[in-house]
Amino acid sequence: MYFNKFFSADVPSFLRSPVREIFRKVDLSAICSFAGGYPAATTFPLSQIPSLSSTVLEKYGTKPLQYGATQGVPELREVIAGRYGVPVSQVQITTSSQQGIDICTRILADPGDVILADNPVYLGALQSFRAYRADVMTIAEYLRMEGGTGSEICGHPRHNKRKEPAACCGSEAEAISGSVPASIGPAKFIYVIPDFNNPSGRTMSLQEREELVRVARELDVLIVEDSPYRELRYSGKPLPTIRSMAPERTLHLGSFSKIFAPGFRLGWIIGPEELLEQIYVCKQCLDLCPPVFDQYLAAEFMGSGALDENLTHTIAEYRQRRDDMVNLLQKYMPEGVSWTYPEGGLFLWLTLPEQIDTVALYDRALSAGVAYVAGSFFYTDGSHRNTMRLNFSFIDKAKMEPGIRLLAQLIRGTQLSD
């Protein structure tokens, strides 16, 4: 039977995740995988789960086993509100922060609208943006196009003025030469991971944050601040959130996946009540409510102080893993390969000599027993094929050195063959 005629117009816009395709085909325990964004299982509070579960059932009886409020259970919303200093009315619980990205895009973007983002950009966000048929551009590219012709672009007179590219785009946020539409729609929001960006590991400076807020206000667009890694800082000083600098136009996304356990599939959105109201209505048709029992576990874990205690262990573990990987890269990588040294998060970003294509190299690497994610998948135009993302949190410690050594050998062999 021919099924294509039944599919919606959105289906051709769906992007496959190369990371998920790896996991679909390969037994991760059999290779040295730097590909996923998985946290280390050693950071999960496994010994506390039975007592947390007992506490939840003793305190709330059958309530955690019943349907819950679409906004999230009050107990968890109150704990998050207290931790981050916001009213409970500004907290919406989501079924993972990935749902947060998707639902923000769903309520804000129409086909042909523009979403402004860094380049490279988190692949999961790019999947959501493309699924709703939005165009993804950097701030610099959008402003250049606005100022380049003097003609009306999106129906707003203020957008016809020439503006200089925003400093927050930096050298990493380059023009998307192959993906810019001939005529562009209105920009709806800026998507950014300011702390320990996925995939680059980069942290925005205070000046860049201030400039991003200035541009958002000048363009009158919203900001979606994705912040799943902010609690995982290993060095340097914390900087203000975008939300604290522009609370009137920012939706701040958080996640329990990296600080508790991803299997609970819980996240949250902090934002203006008017925006959360539309998210609340939209979420009713998606899943009715986030996982209720999981929310009560998270409320007990965060509210009791156990989260902060566990974070101390997690941060020490990841700081060591980051430093171990950097030392191994210094030891084994050939000349011409460079990498980031992130202040937190889960990823390092490698830049190889221009002639090395990490997409073409990938099958050889996987056959040899090592996996990574080619950097070009995070670029909206598929450029920068000489880059790759490495995760340091998930791989067994015993496999990290053999994996880096093997990857270095493959890169060196490719250099010699070229």
C-alpha positions in Angstrom: 0.0 0.0 0.0 1.3 3.5 -0.9 1.1 5.6 2.3 2.7 8.9 1.2 -0.7 10.4 0.1 -1.9 10.2 3.7 0.9 12.2 5.3 0.5 15.8 6.3 2.4 18.7 4.7 4.6 18.9 7.8 6.1 15.4 7.3 8.7 16.3 4.7 10.1 18.9 7.2 10.8 16.3 9.9 14.6 15.9 10.5 16.1 12.6 11.6 18.4 12.9 14.5 21.8 11.4 13.6 22.4 10.7 17.3 19.2 8.7 17.6 20.0 6.8 14.4 23.3 5.7 16.0 21.5 4.4 19.1 19.0 2.6 16.9 21.7 0.7 15.0 24.6 0.2 17.5 25.0 -1.3 20.9 26.5 1.5 22.9 28.1 -0.9 25.3 30.2 -2.4 22.5 31.8 0.8 21.3 33.5 4.0 22.6 30.7 6.4 22.2 31.1 10.2 22.5 28.0 10.7 20.5 25.0 11.2 22.9 24.2 13.8 25.4 23.5 11.2 28.1 24.4 12.0 31.8 26.5 9.5 33.7 24.4 6.8 35.4 26.7 7.2 38.4 25.1 10.6 39.0 21.6 9.2 39.4 20.5 9.1 43.1 19.6 5.4 42.8 19.8 4.7 46.5 17.4 7.5 47.3 14.6 6.5 44.8 13.0 3.9 47.1 12.9 6.2 50.1 11.6 9.1 47.9 8.9 6.9 46.5 7.9 5.7 49.9 7.8 9.3 51.2 5.6 10.4 48.2 3.1 7.6 48.7 3.0 8.1 52.5 2.4 11.9 52.1 0.0 11.9 49.2 -1.6 8.4 49.1 -3.2 7.8 45.7 -2.8 11.4 44.5 0.5 10.8 42.6 -1.2 7.9 40.7 -4.1 10.0 39.4 -4.3 12.6 36.6 -2.8 15.9 37.6 -3.1 19.6 36.7 -1.9 20.6 33.2 0.3 23.3 34.7 2.0 20.7 36.9 1.4 19.6 40.5 1.4 22.6 42.9 4.1 21.1 45.1 6.7 21.0 42.3 5.8 24.4 40.9 6.2 25.9 44.4 9.6 24.3 44.9 10.8 25.5 41.5 9.3 29.0 42.1 11.1 29.2 45.4 14.5 28.0 44.0 14.5 30.5 41.2 12.7 33.4 42.9 9.6 33.7 40.8 5.8 33.6 41.5 4.3 30.1 41.2 2.0 31.5 38.5 5.1 31.9 36.2 6.0 28.2 36.4 4.7 25.6 33.9 5.9 22.0 34.2 6.6 20.2 30.9 7.2 16.6 29.9 10.9 17.2 29.3 12.6 20.4 28.2 12.4 19.1 24.6 8.7 19.5 24.9 9.3 23.0 26.2 11.2 23.9 23.0 8.5 22.2 20.8 5.5 23.8 22.5 7.1 27.3 22.5 7.6 26.8 18.7 4.1 25.5 18.3 2.4 28.5 19.9 4.7 31.2 18.5 5.8 30.2 14.9 3.8 29.8 11.7 5.2 28.3 8.5 7.6 30.8 6.9 8.2 32.7 10.2 11.8 33.3 11.2 13.5 31.9 14.3 16.8 33.5 15.2 19.4 31.2 16.7 23.2 30.7 17.1 25.0 28.7 14.5 25.7 25.9 15.4 22.3 25.3 17.1 21.0 22.4 19.3 19.8 19.7 16.9 16.6 19.0 18.9 15.6 22.6 18.6 16.4 22.6 14.9 14.1 19.6 14.5 11.2 21.4 16.2 11.7 24.6 14.2 11.8 22.7 10.9 8.8 20.5 11.9 6.7 23.7 12.0 8.2 24.9 8.8 9.9 27.9 10.2 13.1 29.4 8.7 16.1 29.5 11.0 18.6 32.3 10.7 21.3 34.0 12.8 20.6 37.4 14.2 23.5 38.8 12.1 22.0 37.4 8.9 18.5 38.6 9.6 19.6 42.1 10.3 21.8 42.2 7.2 18.8 41.1 5.1 16.6 43.7 6.7 19.0 46.5 6.1 20.1 45.3 2.7 17.2 46.5 0.4 15.3 49.2 2.2 12.1 47.4 1.1 9.4 46.3 3.5 10.2 42.8 4.6 7.8 41.8 7.3 5.2 44.5 7.5 6.6 46.3 10.5 8.0 49.8 9.6 10.6 49.6 12.4 12.2 46.6 10.6 13.0 48.6 7.5 15.8 50.5 9.2 19.4 49.5 8.6 21.0 47.9 11.7 24.4 46.6 12.4 24.8 42.8 13.2 24.5 42.0 16.8 27.7 41.4 18.7 26.2 38.3 20.4 26.5 36.4 17.1 30.2 36.5 17.3 32.5 34.6 15.0 30.6 31.3 15.6 27.3 32.7 14.3 28.1 33.1 10.6 25.8 33.9 7.8 23.7 31.0 6.4 24.4 31.5 2.8 22.7 28.5 1.4 19.5 28.5 3.5 18.3 32.1 3.5 14.9 32.4 1.8 14.5 35.0 -1.0 11.8 36.8 1.0 11.7 36.4 4.8 8.8 36.4 7.2 8.7 38.1 10.6 11.1 37.1 13.3 9.1 35.6 16.2 11.8 34.7 18.8 15.4 34.2 19.5 16.5 30.8 20.6 19.7 30.6 22.7 21.5 28.3 25.1 23.6 30.9 26.9 25.3 28.6 29.4 27.5 25.8 28.0 25.9 25.7 24.6 25.0 22.4 23.0 26.9 21.6 20.8 29.7 24.1 21.1 30.1 24.2 24.9 30.4 28.0 24.6 29.1 30.4 27.3 27.8 33.8 26.3 29.6 36.7 28.0 27.7 39.4 29.9 28.2 41.8 27.1 26.7 39.3 24.6 23.7 38.7 26.8 23.1 42.5 27.1 23.4 42.9 23.4 21.0 40.0 22.7 18.4 41.6 25.0 18.9 45.0 23.3 18.4 43.4 19.9 15.3 41.5 21.0 13.8 44.7 22.3 14.7 46.6 19.2 13.1 43.9 17.0 10.3 43.4 19.5 10.8 39.6 19.5 10.6 37.1 22.3 13.5 35.1 23.7 13.5 31.3 24.4 16.3 30.7 26.8 17.1 27.0 26.9 19.0 26.3 30.1 19.4 22.5 30.8 23.0 22.8 31.8 23.2 25.9 33.9 23.4 24.1 37.2 26.4 22.1 35.9 29.2 24.7 36.2 32.7 23.4 36.8 34.8 26.6 36.6 34.3 30.4 36.1 31.6 32.6 37.6 27.9 32.3 37.0 26.4 35.0 34.8 22.8 36.4 34.9 20.2 34.5 33.1 18.6 36.2 30.0 15.3 35.9 31.9 16.6 38.1 34.7 17.6 40.7 32.2 14.4 40.7 30.1 11.7 38.9 32.1 8.9 40.6 30.1 9.9 38.8 26.9 11.7 35.6 27.9 10.6 32.0 28.3 13.2 30.2 30.4 13.4 26.4 29.9 14.8 24.1 32.6 15.2 20.4 32.9 15.6 17.6 35.4 17.2 15.4 32.9 20.8 16.5 33.6 20.4 17.2 37.3 18.1 14.3 38.4 17.5 11.6 35.8 16.4 11.8 32.2 14.0 8.9 32.6 11.6 11.0 34.6 11.0 13.2 31.5 10.4 16.4 33.4 11.2 20.0 32.6 9.8 23.5 33.3 9.1 26.8 31.7 9.4 30.1 33.6 7.8 33.1 31.8 5.1 35.7 31.6 1.7 34.5 32.6 0.1 35.5 29.3 2.5 33.3 27.4 2.2 30.4 29.9 -1.6 30.6 29.5 -1.3 29.7 25.8 1.2 27.0 26.6 -1.2 25.6 29.2 -4.1 25.4 26.6 -1.8 23.9 24.0 -0.4 21.3 26.4 -3.9 20.0 27.1 -4.1 18.6 23.6 -0.6 17.1 23.8 -0.5 15.0 27.0 -3.1 16.5 29.4 -0.5 16.7 32.2 3.2 15.8 32.9 3.9 12.5 34.7 2.4 13.0 38.1 4.3 10.5 40.2 7.6 11.7 38.7 6.7 15.3 39.6 6.1 14.4 43.2 9.5 12.6 43.3 11.2 15.6 41.8 9.5 17.9 44.3 10.7 15.9 47.2 14.2 15.6 45.7 14.6 19.3 45.0 12.7 20.5 48.0 14.5 18.4 50.6 18.0 19.6 49.6 18.9 16.2 48.1 19.3 17.8 44.7 22.0 20.2 45.9 23.8 17.4 47.7 23.7 15.3 44.6 24.8 18.2 42.4 28.0 18.5 44.5 28.9 15.0 43.5 27.8 15.4 39.9 29.8 18.6 39.3 33.0 17.0 40.8 32.5 14.0 38.6 31.9 15.9 35.4 34.7 18.4 36.1 37.1 15.5 36.3 35.7 13.9 33.1 36.1 17.2 31.2 39.7 17.6 32.3 40.5 14.0 31.6 39.2 14.4 28.0 41.1 17.6 27.5 44.3 16.0 28.7 43.7 13.0 26.4 43.1 15.3 23.4 46.3 17.1 24.2 48.1 13.8 24.4 46.8 12.1 21.2 45.4 14.6 18.7 47.6 15.5 15.8 48.6 19.1 15.0 45.9 21.2 13.4 43.1 19.9 15.7 41.6 22.4 18.3 38.9 22.1 20.9 36.9 24.1 23.4 37.4 24.1 27.2 33.8 24.6 28.4 33.1 26.0 31.9 30.3 23.5 32.3 27.8 21.3 30.5 28.5 18.0 28.8 30.3 18.7 25.5 33.6 19.6 23.8 33.6 21.0 20.3 36.5 19.9 18.0 37.6 21.8 14.9 39.8 19.7 12.5 41.8 20.9 9.5 39.6 22.1 6.6 40.2 19.1 4.4 38.8 16.6 6.9 35.2 15.8 6.4 33.8 14.4 9.7 30.6 13.2 7.9 32.6 11.1 5.4 34.8 9.9 8.2 32.0 8.7 10.4 31.3 5.3 9.0 35.0 4.4 9.3 35.0 5.6 12.8 31.9 3.6 13.8 33.3 0.4 12.1 36.5 0.9 14.1 34.5 1.2 17.3 34.2 4.9 18.1 31.3 7.3 17.7 30.9 11.1 17.6 28.4 13.5 16.1 29.6 15.4 13.0 29.4 19.1 13.6 27.7 19.9 10.3 24.4 18.4 11.6 24.1 21.4 14.0 24.5 24.0 11.2 21.3 25.0 9.4 23.1 24.8 6.0 25.2 21.7 6.7 28.4 23.6 6.6 31.5 23.2 8.9 32.0 19.6 7.9 35.4 19.7 9.6 33.9 19.9 13.1 32.5 17.3 15.6 30.9 17.2 19.0 32.2 15.0 21.8 30.3 14.1 25.0 32.4 13.5 28.1 29.7 12.6 30.6 28.4 9.3 29.4 31.4 7.2 28.3 32.8 4.6 30.7 36.0 6.0 32.2 37.9 2.9 31.1 36.9 3.6 27.4 37.7 7.3 27.3 41.4 6.9 26.6 41.1 4.1 24.0 38.3 6.1 22.3 40.2 9.3 22.0 43.4 7.4 20.9 41.4 5.6 18.2 39.7 8.8 17.0 43.1 10.6 16.8 44.5 7.7 14.8 41.6 8.0 12.3 42.1 11.7 12.0 45.8 11.4 11.5 45.3 8.7 8.9 42.8 10.9 7.0 45.3 13.8 7.1 48.0 11.6 5.6 45.8 10.2 2.9 44.8 13.7 1.9 
